[in-house]
């Protein structure tokens, strides 16, 4: 039986394990249970794939999403590994063929949906395999789905404790990219992993640049961001509502971007077609609700943009983690405003969820608001939330790259809070700003608010600046949003010392909006140095064209042939033989044999000036 190191190099084309991978692999091969917390792009799949290949029998991987299974199986087949999946996308004949392969010992890895695993027929198959001592391991991917406090709760995951009850001798490995302490505790409890060894990798994604900007005209701000930094790149734009998804996708298309919508309200065929285009083509932008993303294994997503506030820090971390899975530079950009806070609170408080769950979700939202308004290093703030330390000064976030300008807003805060109080703690921010600026609107006159002492006292600040003050006072907890009063603002207890002059308030000064560039000649001028040169190199384009040609022949996404990071290494090293090409990270024996000559031919033609 080959060693884990041999499997890593010969099949996957990597010379060394990363981080805790080797310790996890050796622990599971030895028969131990494991709980693995590793960020997206950190190499979680290798942690169960290599043990499944090294141990006798078949590895059973529980996965919640059809797209994830398809991607993983396609990638494994390219590596020469026998793998298959069982889910609702297969017709009866195709499913029977998979069962036949399992019975005949022809597969090393089988991906299965939790609903399929729980059927008596499949459990019967597992019992038969167990009697033959032919189950290598159980892997439970996206394990946070088991937690009711998690952001992707899936009730069917609760039944997976049956694996421990019926097959106690088979090692289990549960994996997730996102889990705070309460979620981690529930994973352990619900999956009976009390005796499992926990491997917690760093949550830091140093290749991602985080930025949060004040929401003014979100579409134009997004357009400026795309033009300046991602003129030809694949990315994801997240919106809160289905309607906004469709409107934003249509608007981007009108502006010349290759944009597609994705949300649960679209019919299955449209969702599948759009997802397939995003995975298989270059430069496609997916505009989506959070229905899209979990299990999407596209490594060269260069940006994730949020036009609306996510529900929690876990959701934000998970969604932004879909950018830069290949380790190359990527952006996480978010436009955020007070309206987002009101909308999200309304969403969390509506519905039939238990009060305890609503309370926890509001706490998670408050943590995200604190992140948005923080003047500290973004990487440091994110890691602190997950219980990890970071020294700050990351050089990869807006706050570190452009030091935050703060100002003594004590007097402005007192005016804003006093206006909330004197108007009866029942109005939204737009009306409060009208009162402060002394505007004689019909609503002001209807409630006789022109007679208040706060009427017209705020001329020193603009409407935009007052909006920033209120947004930050809400995020800091001085003002609460009263959902029963249709989003009206009311004072929190913490506002008292500010109004009494016992506590000062410092707020961040929002940057002035940057006008959008209009000329095509300026597009891409701020692409990051490490990646910019490649885009301008004819050989880079030739390598990408060859990759796309091979991907279409194979019927797989381009990144299944080679990741961008592998192409970049080919570009920089320019190997002249199969031996040299085989030394490049990400090129195992199967891919070298299958594609090596094609790419060497591209390199030779470039060298000869053809």
RODO-2510 file (C-alpha; in nm, 4 decimals, decimal comma):
residues 610
     n   res          X          Y          Z
     1     x     0,0000     0,0000     0,0000
     2     x     0,1509     0,3396    -0,0968
     3     x     0,2313     0,5897     0,1780
     4     x     0,0307     0,9121     0,2211
     5     x     0,3311     1,1067     0,0861
     6     x     0,3420     0,8891    -0,2251
     7     x    -0,0322     0,9295    -0,2821
     8     x    -0,0032     1,3064    -0,2382
     9     x     0,2720     1,3357    -0,4959
    10     x     0,1790     1,0700    -0,7528
    11     x    -0,1975     1,1300    -0,7633
    12     x    -0,2472     1,4921    -0,6572
    13     x     0,0866     1,6325    -0,7762
    14     x     0,1887     1,8045    -0,4519
    15     x     0,5285     1,7589    -0,2898
    16     x     0,4277     1,8430     0,0668
    17     x     0,1232     1,8550     0,2934
    18     x    -0,0002     2,1920     0,4174
    19     x    -0,0627     2,2875     0,7778
    20     x    -0,2319     2,0114     0,9758
    21     x    -0,3110     1,7944     0,6717
    22     x    -0,0443     1,5328     0,7412
    23     x    -0,1378     1,4934     1,1087
    24     x    -0,5068     1,4561     1,0160
    25     x    -0,4359     1,2049     0,7395
    26     x    -0,2149     0,9889     0,9629
    27     x    -0,4670     1,0012     1,2490
    28     x    -0,7571     0,8850     1,0275
    29     x    -0,5503     0,6190     0,8494
    30     x    -0,4713     0,4789     1,1938
    31     x    -0,8464     0,4480     1,2593
    32     x    -0,9078     0,7606     1,4695
    33     x    -1,2112     0,9896     1,4551
    34     x    -1,1478     1,3569     1,3756
    35     x    -1,3202     1,6937     1,3725
    36     x    -1,1481     1,9230     1,1226
    37     x    -1,1979     2,2995     1,1089
    38     x    -1,0099     2,4344     0,8095
    39     x    -1,0837     2,7455     0,6023
    40     x    -1,2195     2,7196     0,2495
    41     x    -0,9324     2,6503     0,0144
    42     x    -0,7224     2,5034     0,2951
    43     x    -0,7312     2,1512     0,1519
    44     x    -1,0050     1,9795     0,3528
    45     x    -1,0861     1,7237     0,0824
    46     x    -0,7357     1,5758     0,0904
    47     x    -0,7866     1,5046     0,4604
    48     x    -1,0388     1,2309     0,3772
    49     x    -0,9459     1,1458     0,0182
    50     x    -0,5933     1,0272     0,0976
    51     x    -0,7007     0,8148     0,3999
    52     x    -0,9774     0,6621     0,1851
    53     x    -0,7167     0,5689    -0,0775
    54     x    -0,4712     0,4400     0,1830
    55     x    -0,7171     0,2244     0,3816
    56     x    -0,8837    -0,0958     0,2558
    57     x    -1,2379    -0,0546     0,1202
    58     x    -1,4431     0,2401     0,0034
    59     x    -1,4637     0,5881     0,1549
    60     x    -1,8221     0,7125     0,2061
    61     x    -1,8479     1,0920     0,1935
    62     x    -2,1707     1,2593     0,3101
    63     x    -2,2208     1,5851     0,1220
    64     x    -2,5212     1,8227     0,1279
    65     x    -2,5034     1,9526    -0,2279
    66     x    -2,5283     1,7960    -0,5706
    67     x    -2,2910     2,0517    -0,7260
    68     x    -2,0187     1,9701    -0,4739
    69     x    -2,0446     1,5971    -0,5417
    70     x    -2,0285     1,6441    -0,9190
    71     x    -1,7250     1,8704    -0,8917
    72     x    -1,5366     1,6404    -0,6572
    73     x    -1,6063     1,3286    -0,8643
    74     x    -1,5059     1,5043    -1,1890
    75     x    -1,1805     1,6185    -1,0293
    76     x    -1,1012     1,2721    -0,8869
    77     x    -1,1634     1,1014    -1,2210
    78     x    -0,9191     1,3444    -1,3832
    79     x    -0,6631     1,2225    -1,1288
    80     x    -0,7281     0,8603    -1,2184
    81     x    -0,9222     0,7832    -0,8987
    82     x    -1,2361     0,5657    -0,9187
    83     x    -1,5178     0,7739    -0,7678
    84     x    -1,8937     0,8177    -0,8047
    85     x    -2,1904     0,9847    -0,6377
    86     x    -2,5470     0,8941    -0,5436
    87     x    -2,8088     1,1688    -0,5327
    88     x    -3,1394     1,2736    -0,6848
    89     x    -2,9750     1,3873    -1,0097
    90     x    -2,9217     1,0224    -1,1166
    91     x    -3,1931     0,8238    -1,2879
    92     x    -3,2698     0,4694    -1,1730
    93     x    -3,0397     0,3031    -1,4247
    94     x    -2,7430     0,5263    -1,3374
    95     x    -2,8007     0,4648    -0,9650
    96     x    -2,8079     0,0879    -1,0228
    97     x    -2,4749     0,1116    -1,2041
    98     x    -2,3209     0,2871    -0,9018
    99     x    -2,4561     0,0163    -0,6684
   100     x    -2,3066    -0,2477    -0,9018
   101     x    -1,9660    -0,0762    -0,8879
   102     x    -1,9817    -0,0650    -0,5076
   103     x    -2,0728    -0,4362    -0,4852
   104     x    -1,7857    -0,5281    -0,7180
   105     x    -1,5299    -0,3231    -0,5265
   106     x    -1,4649    -0,0933    -0,8246
   107     x    -1,4888     0,2380    -0,6344
   108     x    -1,2581     0,3995    -0,3792
   109     x    -1,4776     0,7000    -0,2981
   110     x    -1,8565     0,7371    -0,3012
   111     x    -2,0297     1,0714    -0,2387
   112     x    -2,3834     1,0435    -0,1046
   113     x    -2,6533     1,2894     0,0019
   114     x    -2,7651     1,2534     0,3668
   115     x    -3,1220     1,1740     0,2557
   116     x    -2,9972     0,8844     0,0380
   117     x    -2,7688     0,7545     0,3118
   118     x    -3,0635     0,7240     0,5537
   119     x    -3,2691     0,4992     0,3241
   120     x    -3,2977     0,1370     0,4321
   121     x    -3,1553     0,0225     0,1002
   122     x    -2,8357     0,2212     0,1420
   123     x    -2,7982     0,1355     0,5100
   124     x    -2,8349    -0,2293     0,4074
   125     x    -2,5520    -0,1820     0,1566
   126     x    -2,3352    -0,0285     0,4288
   127     x    -2,4038    -0,3207     0,6617
   128     x    -2,3024    -0,5633     0,3861
   129     x    -1,9814    -0,3671     0,3258
   130     x    -1,9116    -0,3551     0,6974
   131     x    -1,9401    -0,7330     0,7208
   132     x    -1,6766    -0,7547     0,4442
   133     x    -1,4635    -0,4987     0,6355
   134     x    -1,4804    -0,2875     0,3206
   135     x    -1,5645     0,0609     0,4535
   136     x    -1,2482     0,2708     0,4662
   137     x    -1,4071     0,5663     0,6482
   138     x    -1,7061     0,7977     0,6773
   139     x    -1,6460     1,1641     0,5951
   140     x    -1,9142     1,4183     0,6925
   141     x    -1,8494     1,7308     0,4869
   142     x    -1,9988     2,0731     0,5734
   143     x    -2,0489     1,9421     0,9277
   144     x    -2,1777     2,2804     1,0515
   145     x    -2,5076     2,1880     0,8804
   146     x    -2,5862     1,9779     1,1898
   147     x    -2,6066     2,2833     1,4165
   148     x    -2,9299     2,4738     1,4685
   149     x    -2,7126     2,7775     1,5584
   150     x    -2,5151     2,7493     1,2355
   151     x    -2,5898     2,9507     0,9218
   152     x    -2,6707     2,6477     0,7015
   153     x    -2,8798     2,4259     0,9302
   154     x    -2,9917     2,1034     0,7589
   155     x    -3,2253     1,8913     0,9775
   156     x    -3,1340     1,5680     0,7933
   157     x    -2,7771     1,6001     0,9233
   158     x    -2,9081     1,5307     1,2754
   159     x    -2,9690     1,1650     1,1808
   160     x    -2,6017     1,1041     1,0940
   161     x    -2,5280     0,9853     1,4472
   162     x    -2,6524     0,6501     1,3111
   163     x    -2,3068     0,6044     1,1546
   164     x    -2,1497     0,5871     1,5004
   165     x    -2,4277     0,3682     1,6390
   166     x    -2,4273     0,1062     1,3616
   167     x    -2,0639     0,1152     1,2498
   168     x    -1,8568     0,1996     1,5595
   169     x    -1,5359     0,0484     1,4200
   170     x    -1,5287     0,2682     1,1081
   171     x    -1,3337     0,5946     1,1520
   172     x    -1,5313     0,9163     1,1003
   173     x    -1,4007     1,2558     0,9984
   174     x    -1,6293     1,5626     1,0191
   175     x    -1,5142     1,8719     0,8310
   176     x    -1,6237     2,2356     0,8127
   177     x    -1,4764     2,5687     0,7137
   178     x    -1,6827     2,7740     0,9582
   179     x    -1,7822     2,7106     1,3183
   180     x    -1,7742     2,9364     1,6223
   181     x    -1,7551     2,7802     1,9702
   182     x    -2,1312     2,7049     2,0142
   183     x    -2,1520     2,5510     1,6651
   184     x    -1,8399     2,3423     1,7268
   185     x    -1,9843     2,2141     2,0542
   186     x    -2,3077     2,1117     1,8837
   187     x    -2,1224     1,9293     1,6031
   188     x    -1,9417     1,7225     1,8659
   189     x    -2,2609     1,6510     2,0585
   190     x    -2,4904     1,5751     1,7635
   191     x    -2,2431     1,3532     1,5781
   192     x    -2,1173     1,1744     1,8917
   193     x    -1,7603     1,2948     1,8352
   194     x    -1,6719     1,3435     2,2012
   195     x    -1,3712     1,1136     2,1624
   196     x    -1,2626     1,2581     1,8282
   197     x    -0,9385     1,4510     1,8002
   198     x    -1,0005     1,8126     1,7012
   199     x    -0,7810     1,9807     1,4408
   200     x    -0,8425     2,3549     1,4236
   201     x    -0,6454     2,5345     1,1523
   202     x    -0,6014     2,9078     1,1296
   203     x    -0,9073     3,0875     0,9957
   204     x    -0,6889     3,3496     0,8330
   205     x    -0,7163     3,3966     0,4562
   206     x    -0,4148     3,6230     0,3956
   207     x    -0,4680     3,6322     0,0185
   208     x    -0,8116     3,7957     0,0561
   209     x    -0,8318     4,1734     0,0747
   210     x    -1,1345     4,2784     0,2828
   211     x    -1,3087     4,6089     0,2219
   212     x    -1,6300     4,7604     0,3565
   213     x    -1,7620     5,0794     0,2003
   214     x    -2,0482     5,3093     0,2890
   215     x    -2,3450     5,2295     0,0648
   216     x    -2,4406     5,5270    -0,1501
   217     x    -2,5321     5,4162    -0,5020
   218     x    -2,4513     5,0491    -0,4659
   219     x    -2,4735     4,9570    -0,8343
   220     x    -2,2412     5,2347    -0,9463
   221     x    -2,0039     5,1515    -0,6616
   222     x    -2,0019     4,7871    -0,7712
   223     x    -1,9426     4,8914    -1,1314
   224     x    -1,6442     5,1059    -1,0297
   225     x    -1,5017     4,8180    -0,8236
   226     x    -1,5360     4,5728    -1,1138
   227     x    -1,3914     4,8115    -1,3703
   228     x    -1,0899     4,9053    -1,1620
   229     x    -0,9980     4,5619    -1,0329
   230     x    -1,1830     4,2768    -1,2046
   231     x    -1,2547     4,3611    -1,5682
   232     x    -1,2251     3,9995    -1,6875
   233     x    -1,2584     3,7921    -1,3710
   234     x    -1,5088     3,5418    -1,2389
   235     x    -1,6831     3,6456    -0,9201
   236     x    -1,9952     3,6295    -0,7053
   237     x    -2,2244     3,9199    -0,6136
   238     x    -2,4538     3,8464    -0,3182
   239     x    -2,7909     4,0190    -0,2726
   240     x    -3,0521     3,9723    -0,0006
   241     x    -3,3654     3,9272    -0,2133
   242     x    -3,4523     3,7325    -0,5275
   243     x    -3,5880     4,0481    -0,6886
   244     x    -3,2630     4,2349    -0,6297
   245     x    -3,0642     3,9418    -0,7687
   246     x    -3,2547     3,9513    -1,0977
   247     x    -3,2472     4,3318    -1,1233
   248     x    -2,8735     4,3486    -1,0495
   249     x    -2,7883     4,0696    -1,2943
   250     x    -2,9939     4,2394    -1,5670
   251     x    -2,8325     4,5775    -1,4959
   252     x    -2,4791     4,4334    -1,5060
   253     x    -2,5618     4,2628    -1,8355
   254     x    -2,6767     4,5969    -1,9766
   255     x    -2,3406     4,7439    -1,8729
   256     x    -2,1574     4,4767    -2,0699
   257     x    -2,0746     4,2229    -1,7993
   258     x    -2,1359     3,8496    -1,8429
   259     x    -2,3703     3,8234    -1,5427
   260     x    -2,6197     3,5510    -1,4505
   261     x    -2,8836     3,5301    -1,1725
   262     x    -2,9159     3,2451    -0,9221
   263     x    -3,1760     3,2020    -0,6464
   264     x    -3,4107     2,9349    -0,5147
   265     x    -3,7093     3,0838    -0,7000
   266     x    -3,5665     3,0027    -1,0426
   267     x    -3,6648     2,6701    -1,1967
   268     x    -3,4163     2,3855    -1,1528
   269     x    -3,3130     2,3819    -1,5200
   270     x    -3,2231     2,7532    -1,5191
   271     x    -3,0301     2,7224    -1,1928
   272     x    -2,8386     2,4243    -1,3268
   273     x    -2,7613     2,5945    -1,6589
   274     x    -2,6393     2,9149    -1,4906
   275     x    -2,4312     2,7254    -1,2377
   276     x    -2,2777     2,5145    -1,5144
   277     x    -2,1796     2,8261    -1,7107
   278     x    -2,0239     2,9820    -1,4013
   279     x    -1,8181     2,6686    -1,3325
   280     x    -1,7157     2,5891    -1,6893
   281     x    -1,6578     2,9304    -1,8445
   282     x    -1,4148     3,2110    -1,7700
   283     x    -1,5100     3,5580    -1,6486
   284     x    -1,8737     3,4858    -1,5567
   285     x    -2,0257     3,6860    -1,2685
   286     x    -2,2936     3,5080    -1,0654
   287     x    -2,5428     3,7370    -0,8921
   288     x    -2,7045     3,5287    -0,6206
   289     x    -2,8747     3,4906    -0,2885
   290     x    -2,7031     3,2713    -0,0312
   291     x    -2,8792     2,9767    -0,2000
   292     x    -2,5672     2,9729    -0,4186
   293     x    -2,2192     2,8907    -0,3030
   294     x    -2,1881     2,6134    -0,0463
   295     x    -1,9869     2,3374    -0,2072
   296     x    -1,8937     2,5404    -0,5161
   297     x    -1,5392     2,4238    -0,5838
   298     x    -1,4316     2,6860    -0,8401
   299     x    -1,0820     2,7886    -0,7265
   300     x    -1,0339     3,0996    -0,9441
   301     x    -1,3204     3,3127    -0,8124
   302     x    -1,1322     3,6398    -0,7892
   303     x    -1,3901     3,8418    -0,5943
   304     x    -1,6975     3,8154    -0,3751
   305     x    -1,9082     4,1316    -0,3463
   306     x    -2,1943     4,1894    -0,1031
   307     x    -2,4562     4,4458    -0,1997
   308     x    -2,6497     4,3640     0,1180
   309     x    -2,5465     4,2712     0,4698
   310     x    -2,5090     3,8962     0,5418
   311     x    -2,6800     3,7442     0,8460
   312     x    -2,3724     3,6779     1,0575
   313     x    -1,9945     3,6749     1,0780
   314     x    -2,0035     3,3014     0,9987
   315     x    -2,2094     3,3660     0,6865
   316     x    -1,9821     3,6518     0,5808
   317     x    -1,6676     3,4460     0,6383
   318     x    -1,8104     3,1457     0,4532
   319     x    -1,9289     3,3536     0,1575
   320     x    -1,6125     3,5621     0,1208
   321     x    -1,4103     3,2411     0,1504
   322     x    -1,5390     3,1378    -0,1922
   323     x    -1,2918     3,3860    -0,3391
   324     x    -0,9282     3,2949    -0,3911
   325     x    -0,9467     2,9261    -0,3081
   326     x    -0,6342     2,8800    -0,5219
   327     x    -0,4339     3,1033    -0,2867
   328     x    -0,3917     3,3804    -0,5432
   329     x    -0,4987     3,7421    -0,4693
   330     x    -0,8734     3,7935    -0,4285
   331     x    -1,1119     4,0607    -0,3027
   332     x    -1,3996     4,0599    -0,0555
   333     x    -1,5921     4,3848    -0,1077
   334     x    -1,9088     4,4932     0,0714
   335     x    -2,1328     4,8001     0,0490
   336     x    -2,3177     4,8510     0,3751
   337     x    -2,5710     5,1007     0,5091
   338     x    -2,8244     5,1547     0,7862
   339     x    -3,1047     5,0228     0,5651
   340     x    -2,9283     4,6866     0,5654
   341     x    -2,9418     4,6760     0,9438
   342     x    -3,3153     4,7441     0,9487
   343     x    -3,3871     4,4880     0,6734
   344     x    -3,1786     4,2169     0,8350
   345     x    -3,3268     4,2711     1,1811
   346     x    -3,6741     4,2550     1,0289
   347     x    -3,5872     3,9273     0,8578
   348     x    -3,4379     3,7699     1,1705
   349     x    -3,7257     3,8711     1,3967
   350     x    -4,0022     3,7619     1,1618
   351     x    -4,1106     3,4019     1,1292
   352     x    -4,1774     3,1254     1,3796
   353     x    -3,8257     3,0598     1,5105
   354     x    -3,7968     3,0167     1,8901
   355     x    -3,7101     3,3310     2,0833
   356     x    -3,3774     3,1829     2,1920
   357     x    -3,2743     3,1289     1,8310
   358     x    -3,3768     3,4843     1,7390
   359     x    -3,1705     3,6174     2,0278
   360     x    -2,8623     3,4243     1,9156
   361     x    -2,9055     3,5384     1,5550
   362     x    -2,9352     3,9025     1,6623
   363     x    -2,6129     3,8663     1,8629
   364     x    -2,4420     3,7276     1,5541
   365     x    -2,5731     4,0193     1,3473
   366     x    -2,4446     4,2660     1,6081
   367     x    -2,0984     4,1089     1,5823
   368     x    -2,1071     4,1641     1,2053
   369     x    -2,2142     4,5273     1,2521
   370     x    -1,9192     4,5751     1,4844
   371     x    -1,6930     4,4363     1,2127
   372     x    -1,8369     4,6733     0,9514
   373     x    -1,7785     4,9807     1,1663
   374     x    -1,4478     4,8696     1,3179
   375     x    -1,1399     5,0860     1,2692
   376     x    -0,9128     4,7881     1,3418
   377     x    -0,7518     4,5429     1,0998
   378     x    -1,0288     4,3393     0,9315
   379     x    -0,8296     4,0152     0,9455
   380     x    -0,7734     4,0719     1,3170
   381     x    -1,1460     4,1343     1,3817
   382     x    -1,2556     3,8239     1,1919
   383     x    -1,0058     3,5974     1,3649
   384     x    -1,0918     3,7343     1,7082
   385     x    -1,4542     3,6339     1,6487
   386     x    -1,3433     3,2747     1,5897
   387     x    -1,1218     3,2749     1,8986
   388     x    -0,7914     3,3250     1,7178
   389     x    -0,5283     3,5963     1,7598
   390     x    -0,3872     3,8101     1,4779
   391     x    -0,1198     4,0796     1,5201
   392     x    -0,3028     4,3257     1,2933
   393     x    -0,1434     4,5500     1,0305
   394     x    -0,2248     4,2869     0,7671
   395     x    -0,1691     4,5042     0,4612
   396     x    -0,4718     4,3281     0,3132
   397     x    -0,7741     4,5300     0,4243
   398     x    -0,9081     4,8815     0,3827
   399     x    -0,8386     4,9800     0,7437
   400     x    -0,4701     4,8827     0,7215
   401     x    -0,4087     5,0100     0,3691
   402     x    -0,5870     5,3409     0,4260
   403     x    -0,5685     5,4298     0,7966
   404     x    -0,9123     5,5230     0,9271
   405     x    -0,9841     5,8869     0,9927
   406     x    -1,1836     5,9224     1,3169
   407     x    -1,3413     6,2310     1,4678
   408     x    -1,4816     6,3422     1,8015
   409     x    -1,8524     6,3015     1,7329
   410     x    -1,9703     6,3516     2,0906
   411     x    -2,1719     6,6660     2,0179
   412     x    -2,3185     6,5234     1,6970
   413     x    -2,4114     6,2045     1,8811
   414     x    -2,5882     6,4056     2,1524
   415     x    -2,7881     6,5917     1,8851
   416     x    -2,8780     6,2676     1,7078
   417     x    -2,9807     6,0923     2,0301
   418     x    -3,1750     6,3938     2,1534
   419     x    -3,3647     6,4091     1,8247
   420     x    -3,4628     6,0424     1,8638
   421     x    -3,5904     6,1150     2,2162
   422     x    -3,7761     6,4398     2,1416
   423     x    -3,9578     6,2970     1,8384
   424     x    -4,0979     6,0166     2,0524
   425     x    -3,8597     5,7275     1,9685
   426     x    -4,0774     5,6057     1,6822
   427     x    -3,9363     5,7480     1,3590
   428     x    -3,6852     5,6265     1,1031
   429     x    -3,3557     5,7888     1,0210
   430     x    -3,4749     5,9821     0,7134
   431     x    -3,7294     6,1821     0,9158
   432     x    -3,4826     6,2389     1,2022
   433     x    -3,2291     6,3873     0,9600
   434     x    -3,4980     6,6132     0,8103
   435     x    -3,5663     6,7471     1,1612
   436     x    -3,1968     6,8031     1,2346
   437     x    -3,1475     6,9834     0,9034
   438     x    -3,4618     7,1966     0,9559
   439     x    -3,6515     7,0724     0,6502
   440     x    -4,0195     7,1724     0,6366
   441     x    -4,1487     6,8422     0,4988
   442     x    -4,5184     6,7404     0,5136
   443     x    -4,4262     6,4769     0,7735
   444     x    -4,2415     6,7327     0,9890
   445     x    -4,5431     6,9617     0,9768
   446     x    -4,7889     6,6764     1,0367
   447     x    -4,6238     6,5992     1,3722
   448     x    -4,5395     6,9641     1,4517
   449     x    -4,1713     6,8738     1,4762
   450     x    -4,0627     7,2157     1,3498
   451     x    -4,1335     7,3345     1,7052
   452     x    -3,8818     7,0941     1,8648
   453     x    -3,5567     7,2246     2,0102
   454     x    -3,3659     6,9872     1,7807
   455     x    -3,5243     7,1293     1,4643
   456     x    -3,2540     7,2788     1,2431
   457     x    -2,9653     7,2362     1,4903
   458     x    -2,7689     7,0024     1,2620
   459     x    -2,6657     7,2291     0,9727
   460     x    -2,2967     7,1696     1,0446
   461     x    -2,3261     6,8231     0,8910
   462     x    -2,4643     6,7097     0,5566
   463     x    -2,7456     6,4607     0,5124
   464     x    -2,4904     6,1959     0,4168
   465     x    -2,2832     6,2668     0,7298
   466     x    -2,5885     6,2446     0,9555
   467     x    -2,6772     5,9126     0,7932
   468     x    -2,3275     5,7905     0,8826
   469     x    -2,3674     5,9114     1,2432
   470     x    -2,6964     5,7249     1,2891
   471     x    -2,5609     5,4112     1,1207
   472     x    -2,2625     5,4017     1,3548
   473     x    -2,4684     5,4789     1,6657
   474     x    -2,6907     5,1812     1,5820
   475     x    -2,3907     4,9555     1,5226
   476     x    -2,2333     5,0699     1,8513
   477     x    -2,5508     4,9883     2,0454
   478     x    -2,6489     5,3431     2,1479
   479     x    -2,9666     5,3215     1,9383
   480     x    -3,1940     5,0208     1,8892
   481     x    -3,4105     4,9496     1,5855
   482     x    -3,7692     4,8928     1,6990
   483     x    -3,9142     4,6424     1,4518
   484     x    -4,2609     4,6660     1,6082
   485     x    -4,2529     5,0354     1,5161
   486     x    -4,1678     4,9543     1,1519
   487     x    -3,7960     5,0193     1,1917
   488     x    -3,8263     5,3291     1,4094
   489     x    -3,5241     5,4201     1,6242
   490     x    -3,5278     5,4266     2,0033
   491     x    -3,2626     5,4928     2,2646
   492     x    -3,0728     5,2090     2,4270
   493     x    -2,9727     5,2287     2,7946
   494     x    -2,6127     5,2931     2,6880
   495     x    -2,7201     5,6296     2,5373
   496     x    -2,7765     5,7860     2,8827
   497     x    -2,4109     5,8649     2,9700
   498     x    -2,3602     6,0170     2,6230
   499     x    -2,6612     6,2474     2,6616
   500     x    -2,5425     6,3456     3,0091
   501     x    -2,1968     6,4356     2,8797
   502     x    -2,0328     6,1572     3,0799
   503     x    -1,9042     5,9645     2,7785
   504     x    -1,7380     6,0797     2,4583
   505     x    -1,8098     5,9253     2,1195
   506     x    -1,5548     5,8840     1,8407
   507     x    -1,6775     5,7747     1,4993
   508     x    -1,5070     5,6873     1,1731
   509     x    -1,5157     5,9519     0,9034
   510     x    -1,6547     5,7929     0,5889
   511     x    -1,4479     5,8435     0,2766
   512     x    -1,5880     6,0653     0,0066
   513     x    -1,7315     5,8625    -0,2827
   514     x    -1,4887     5,8060    -0,5701
   515     x    -1,6233     5,8883    -0,9136
   516     x    -1,6455     5,5862    -1,1411
   517     x    -1,3931     5,5572    -1,4194
   518     x    -1,5468     5,5600    -1,7635
   519     x    -1,2706     5,4891    -2,0134
   520     x    -1,1900     5,1327    -2,1146
   521     x    -0,8213     5,2269    -2,1265
   522     x    -0,8247     5,2625    -1,7487
   523     x    -0,9870     4,9244    -1,6871
   524     x    -0,7746     4,6910    -1,4796
   525     x    -0,5158     4,9563    -1,3922
   526     x    -0,5235     4,8556    -1,0259
   527     x    -0,5023     4,4776    -1,0656
   528     x    -0,2674     4,3364    -0,8081
   529     x     0,0955     4,3137    -0,9192
   530     x     0,1327     3,9401    -0,8637
   531     x    -0,1447     3,8598    -1,1065
   532     x    -0,1426     4,1620    -1,3380
   533     x     0,1619     4,0691    -1,5436
   534     x     0,0149     3,7299    -1,6291
   535     x    -0,3003     3,8797    -1,7783
   536     x    -0,0913     4,0815    -2,0245
   537     x     0,1309     3,7917    -2,1297
   538     x     0,0294     3,6238    -2,4610
   539     x     0,1532     3,2902    -2,3254
   540     x    -0,0881     3,3171    -2,0313
   541     x    -0,3751     3,3615    -2,2740
   542     x    -0,2502     3,0701    -2,4865
   543     x    -0,2336     2,8431    -2,1798
   544     x    -0,5880     2,9426    -2,0830
   545     x    -0,7135     2,8773    -2,4367
   546     x    -0,5588     2,5294    -2,4336
   547     x    -0,7092     2,4604    -2,0903
   548     x    -1,0555     2,5630    -2,2106
   549     x    -1,0179     2,3501    -2,5251
   550     x    -0,9291     2,0419    -2,3174
   551     x    -1,2056     2,1165    -2,0661
   552     x    -1,4673     2,1232    -2,3428
   553     x    -1,3353     1,7937    -2,4821
   554     x    -1,3569     1,6342    -2,1370
   555     x    -1,6879     1,7978    -2,0450
   556     x    -1,5495     1,9424    -1,7195
   557     x    -1,4844     2,2932    -1,5815
   558     x    -1,1435     2,4412    -1,6808
   559     x    -1,0112     2,4377    -1,3234
   560     x    -1,0530     2,0584    -1,3130
   561     x    -0,7795     2,0421    -1,5805
   562     x    -0,5425     2,2821    -1,3978
   563     x    -0,5954     2,5582    -1,1397
   564     x    -0,4912     2,9141    -1,2235
   565     x    -0,2089     2,8759    -0,9726
   566     x    -0,0756     2,5780    -1,1708
   567     x    -0,0983     2,7721    -1,4990
   568     x     0,0806     3,0639    -1,3342
   569     x     0,3646     2,8350    -1,2267
   570     x     0,3864     2,6921    -1,5811
   571     x     0,4026     3,0489    -1,7144
   572     x     0,6781     3,1502    -1,4723
   573     x     0,8910     2,8336    -1,4929
   574     x     0,8340     2,7455    -1,8613
   575     x     0,9217     2,3741    -1,8338
   576     x     1,0721     2,2125    -2,1431
   577     x     1,0100     1,8446    -2,0692
   578     x     0,7516     1,6163    -1,9103
   579     x     0,9898     1,5666    -1,6177
   580     x     1,0111     1,9416    -1,5538
   581     x     0,6360     1,9834    -1,6038
   582     x     0,5686     1,7039    -1,3526
   583     x     0,7558     1,9007    -1,0862
   584     x     0,4950     2,1780    -1,0924
   585     x     0,2493     2,1849    -0,8046
   586     x    -0,0907     2,0389    -0,8937
   587     x     0,0279     1,8094    -1,1754
   588     x     0,0083     1,4440    -1,0742
   589     x     0,0951     1,1436    -1,2858
   590     x    -0,2511     1,1041    -1,4432
   591     x    -0,2708     1,4693    -1,5511
   592     x     0,0906     1,4694    -1,6691
   593     x     0,0210     1,1695    -1,8884
   594     x    -0,3085     1,3078    -2,0174
   595     x    -0,2230     1,6742    -2,0765
   596     x     0,1543     1,7122    -2,0553
   597     x     0,2259     1,7000    -2,4282
   598     x    -0,0524     1,9498    -2,5072
   599     x     0,0851     2,2138    -2,2732
   600     x     0,4470     2,1535    -2,3702
   601     x     0,3399     2,2141    -2,7304
   602     x     0,1909     2,5511    -2,6293
   603     x     0,5168     2,6429    -2,4546
   604     x     0,7240     2,5346    -2,7552
   605     x     0,5113     2,7398    -2,9960
   606     x     0,5456     3,0448    -2,7716
   607     x     0,9224     3,0001    -2,7527
   608     x     0,9428     2,9815    -3,1338
   609     x     0,7317     3,2920    -3,1740
   610     x     0,4402     3,1140    -3,3378
***
